[in-house]
Amino acid sequence: MEHSKNSKGKAKRVQVTFTEEQWKLIERLRGVMGSDDAELVRNIVLTWLSEKSIVSEVAKKDLKTGGG
């Protein structure tokens, strides 16, 4: 498993598998949500988390508890 440094510490690399139909859908977002495979999937996941208000809920909880 390869780890690399980023602005928030260590990055986590994961392997995921998509069906052909799922990948065709993801491919339609190339250029809009990212240019390479990893960037596409990362941005889709982060957008979904944001739209479900999960990102803001975690941020609010961290602010209340002083966590990070």
TAWO-V176361 format. One record per residue. N is the residue number from 1. RES is the residue in three letters. PSI is psi in whole degrees, 0 to 359 (none if undefined). Layout:
# TAWO-V176361
n = <N | N>
res = <RES | RES>
psi = <PSI | PSI>
This chain:
# TAWO-V176361
n = <1 | 2 | 3 | 4 | 5 | 6 | 7 | 8 | 9 | 10 | 11 | 12 | 13 | 14 | 15 | 16 | 17 | 18 | 19 | 20 | 21 | 22 | 23 | 24 | 25 | 26 | 27 | 28 | 29 | 30 | 31 | 32 | 33 | 34 | 35 | 36 | 37 | 38 | 39 | 40 | 41 | 42 | 43 | 44 | 45 | 46 | 47 | 48 | 49 | 50 | 51 | 52 | 53 | 54 | 55 | 56 | 57 | 58 | 59 | 60 | 61 | 62 | 63 | 64 | 65 | 66 | 67 | 68>
res = <MET | GLU | HIS | SER | LYS | ASN | SER | LYS | GLY | LYS | ALA | LYS | ARG | VAL | GLN | VAL | THR | PHE | THR | GLU | GLU | GLN | TRP | LYS | LEU | ILE | GLU | ARG | LEU | ARG | GLY | VAL | MET | GLY | SER | ASP | ASP | ALA | GLU | LEU | VAL | ARG | ASN | ILE | VAL | LEU | THR | TRP | LEU | SER | GLU | LYS | SER | ILE | VAL | SER | GLU | VAL | ALA | LYS | LYS | ASP | LEU | LYS | THR | GLY | GLY | GLY>
psi = <130 | 134 | 144 | 156 | 142 | 187 | 339 | 8 | 217 | 144 | 153 | 130 | 130 | 155 | 129 | 156 | 132 | 150 | 167 | 319 | 318 | 317 | 324 | 320 | 315 | 317 | 329 | 342 | 358 | 134 | 334 | 315 | 3 | 165 | 328 | 168 | 311 | 317 | 319 | 306 | 317 | 313 | 325 | 314 | 313 | 323 | 317 | 314 | 319 | 315 | 331 | 5 | 16 | 320 | 312 | 325 | 317 | 318 | 316 | 317 | 317 | 322 | 320 | 320 | 351 | 12 | 176 | none>
